[in-house]
Amino acid sequence: MHTKTELLELLQTHHIRLTKRLGQSYLVNPQTTARLVELCQFSATDRVVEIGAGLGALTVPLAQAVRQVVALEVDEQVTEVLRTRVAAYPGVEVQCQDVLTVDWARYAGWKVAGMIPYHITSPILVALSEMKKLGGIWLGVQREVAQRLAASPGTKAYGRLTVLAQYRWNVSVLATISRQQFFPIPKVELWHHTLHVQRVVEVGYYLACLVACGKNVLDYSKECTQVAVVPPCLGGLPRARRA
């Protein structure tokens, strides 16, 4: 956890320049980070993968709350500073890795938390949705994305991302985070979501993924023997019938 003053000192000391390309905007309110971890209700035995660890605003309170943390950060310079900052926590492993290249099968049973950049939100959610054995997922996303994740059929925000998220998870909003609590200040507010995995029928999940990828479900329904569940997020989509 760090304040804005502490963050600026870190950036200056280590000659780090944050870039919009990597979506680098860090929480600078220790009370907010502590509250977010509290809302996630982690247990002392949990193992958590943190996406976009940055300089450790969430990493440190996570390390204090759970058994093990794997902190993913794509910026090599930031990664080295983070390793130094969390050296006192033996349960933390810092990896310099692009989240889009992660083999999530390695983390079966783990939980996921983090603040994710807008421009890679969809591919991150697709990758997470394909891993059935992950625990709960807690993500900070921009307000527009949050509204799409929790949208109802027939609303303006409803779309492919809604279908993908709601078919695999029960989506709920934990908190809103004003943009003034970040540095650099982003253009929009963030909402913190929790995604609880729900069990789905595999053929139904296949159809949901087709919708999420922009495919015409009716063109593919003949390939399916039966869809046992059509969740609310699919609205009026007809069930596929046995050919």
Secondary structure, 3 states (H helix, E strand, C coil): CCCHHHHHHHHHHCCCCCCCCCCCCEECCHHHHHHHHHHHCCCCCCEEEEECCCCCCCHHHHHHHCCEEEEEECCHHHHHHHHHHCCCCCCEEEEECCHHHCCHHHHCCCEEEEECCHHHHHHHHHHHHCCCCCCCEEEEEEHHHHHHHCCCCCCCCCCHHHHHHHHHEEEEEEEEECHHHEECCCCCCEEEEEEEECCCCHHHHHHHHHHHCCCCHHHHHHHCCCCCCCCHHHCCCCCCCCC
